[in-house]
Each structure stands twice: as C-alpha cells, then as structure tokens.
Amino acid sequence: MLGDLDLDDGRMFIADNSIALECLSLSGKRSVVRYGDINGPTSRIHQFQLNDVRELATIVETFNETGKTASFRAA
C-alpha cells in the first residue's frame, strides 16, 4: 500500500526524466502517480510489473542481510 493505492496490481514506467506508477486505488479506480518532467518522457520508457519489483527488492534485501551476517562472523 502507498497511501490509498494498492501496489499488488500495477506497473511502473521509468524514463530518463520521469517515473510513473499505475495501479488501483482502494476505491477500485485506476490511478496514475507521476514524478519528474510534467511534459512527459523524452526518452524510451521501460515498463515493470510492481510485483516483479517487489520480488527483486526482497531478493536483494535477503542477500544483503545474509552478507552482513557473514561479514560479522568473519570479523
């Protein structure tokens, strides 16, 4: 959840000068949140499913925690 947005079903669009999140609000309406240039992207847009981003973040977080533990043991 991000405010009243349900991030389980959505997409992230990334360009050189902007980022947009498209997902459902709690009322069931499709919402778009944009950051960056208000005139729109000036470069190629890369699209990611938010669930894929969440899975990647979990993998990186788990790896970092495991790496930290291993480093402390070695010290």
C-alpha positions, -999 to +999 in steps of 0.1 A: +000+000+000+011+035-008-014+059+006-047+046-008-030+028-038-029-010-040+006-018-053-002-055-057-017-048-092+002-022-110+030-012-133+060+012-130+071+032-160+107+046-159+122+071-184+153+093-182+133+122-168+102+107-152+087+078-133+050+069-132+031+043-111-001+030-125-022+010-100-057+006-085-069+028-057-088+014-027-120+025-044-111+003-074-103+031-098-071+030-119-047+057-107-015+072-121+011+089-100+038+107-119+072+121-108+095+142-129+090+162-161+054+173-164+057+174-202+062+136-203+092+114-210+117+124-236+133+090-238+124+054-241+100+042-214+108+009-195+078-009-180+079-032-150+052-050-131+052-038-094+051-074-081+083-081-101+099-051-085+088-063-050+103-098-056+136-083-067+137-060-037+131-090-014+159-109-030+183-080-027+173-074+009+177-111+018+211-112+001+222-080+019+211-094+053+229-127+046+261-109+035+261-087+066+258-117+089+286-135+071+308-104+073+302-100+111+310-137+116+343-134+097+353-104+118 
